[in-house]
């Protein structure tokens, strides 16, 4: 895996399917890749211990095993060349390899003239309908979409690698902050 800033990213194998885009000061990282004409973007938020996080995934998809595990909120966008895309909001539990799909929305290219307001309203309504239906995703549909994401590189193993990467990044940021604080306090 390569980072835009600095060649190979420490702790991540070179065959990692995504490129990491790091922006200094942001708590999120963005992963990108192209695969068979699709553009895949994954925005990964910093780790949250489950005890501190609001309930982000449906309780019917969690178990006692999930309690105490760290979770990573993900926003996955799979875009096609025609402008259509699927957006998934997911919660990954790297400690036990679970990835749960919290929301799903679809965006289709406008039919006819570009920027036609009626088309935009129609897609908005479609998104709302799908978002309302998301809580009704049965286990088979959850599994189907998980496999869809895994084929595009959003796998439990890759999420575990990202988990380790984010922990290292967080420790490094904290050390840097403490060093700056110490230097400030030492000034006359």
Phi, psi and omega in degrees: 000140181244149174252147178298328185280315198213063174054226183283135179276133182299138174084355180245129182296154183293340180269010176301131190286348185251156168263134178267126175255111181257137174237122183302139176088344180268145179275350180258155170237152180243131176252139177225154172195158173248138180211115176049049177082000178256146172255125182244127178233131178236120175259119183251124177272159180301158183298147174228128170294143184303326182297333183266349187265149172291159180295109185255338178241154182303132184297338179288345179262358180255160180224175177300331179296330182287335185296135180088348178280152173283149177234154178233117174289135180234145169237112183251126177239123176249113184249139176262164182298332182280001179098352178283155176204160171246136176240128178245134167255122186232163170235122179257136175247090187296332183294330180239005174078017180266140172231121181247136179269117182271315178220159179216133173221154181237143177232119179257151178292146179299140175272138182084220185292140178289143177075014180291122188299322181299319179297317181299318178296319180299319180289326178298314179297322179297316178301315180299318179298315179295322180293324176293325182282344186302325181291346180265006179300118178282173184300322180295319179291319175304312182295320179298314180290327175299317178295321177303314180291321179298321178297339180259007173104356178271081185249158175304321180296316178295324178291325176295318176299317178295322177303311179296319179298315181294323176298313179299317180296319180295316178298315180298317178297318179295319178297318179297317179297315179296323177297315178296320178296314179300314180298322178294315182295325181288339181298145179284000000 
